[in-house]
Structures are given as C-alpha cells and as structure tokens.
Amino acid sequence: MTHLYDTRLRTLDGEDTSLDAFRGDLLLVVNVASRCGLTPQYAGLERLHERYAERGFRVLGFPCNQFAGQEPGSSEEIRTFCSTTYGVTFPMFERIEVNGPGRHPLYEELAGVADASGEAGDVQWNFEKFLISPEGEPFARFRPRTEPEDSELVAAIEARLPR
C-alpha cells in the first residue's frame, strides 16, 4: 500500500501536488458539489477551516460529478462559485471520481474506512466526510447528511488537533 501522503493530486489551479503538502495536519476530506441540496454545507466547512486552521486542521474539497451530475462545471467555474457564494478559502482540487472503476487512489483508501455504524464501501453522495490523522491515517467517516459543525464531528476534530 502506498502511504496516503504519496497520493498525487491536482489543485483547481492545475498545479500538481500531493497529500504530503499537508503532512502533520488533521485533514477533513470532503467530496463536494455546487448544485446539490447539501451544497450549503460549504459554509460550515469554511467555518470549521477558519476555526481550527491555526491548530493544524485543513478541510480539503474534492469536486465530484458522479451524483446526479451536480458538479458539471470547469475548475474555473467551481472556484468562482465556491469563493463568491461561500467564501471558501480551504484547498480545493480538480474534479475526481470517488466510486467505480475510475475511483481516485485517495478514495480507494478512504472507501475502506467505516462509519459509526461499521459500514465501509462506496461513497453514498456528495459531502461525505473523512478524517485523516496528522500521521496520515484515515480514522473516521461521516455520511453526507452529517453537518460540518455536528457535535460528533467537531468532537472528533478537537480530539486529534495537532496543536
């Protein structure tokens, strides 16, 4: 198994990077979409990012168009929507697939993480959330309808903040 930090990524600006850029930070990885009923979760994700960034926490957004075509835009359109509608400042990446034969390697690893009821496997919908420890190990999964500022999610974040 390749370590998650070796996972290659491309930012919305088209720059090559990897999760190694976030080594030592607590990460909340979220597959996002601009035209979903859950899209207002961007606001809560941004508040979490702002609240805990100085303590080594990062939200990472991964646009995905696999659920009812709810993220059809270009990288530029996604960036503009997120920044003007929700003031998103957390890192965003190019659109990827989270399920199926084209599943991104990051989500190959994350699909094996179980939620609170013990279920792992495919991502259910937009805005499914995964926590990755500062050591690069995925350790928690929250289903799409779990709001970013849900008490259980916040408790999991606060318990693992690196500083």
Secondary structure, DSSP 8 states (H G I E B T S, - for coil): ---GGG-EEEBTT--EEEGGGGTTSEEEEEEE-SSSTTTTHHHHHHHHHHHHGGGTEEEEEEE--TTTT---S-HHHHHHHHHHHH---S-BB-----SSTT--HHHHHHTT---TTS--SS--STT-EEEE-TTS-EEEEE-TTS-TT-HHHHHHHHHH---
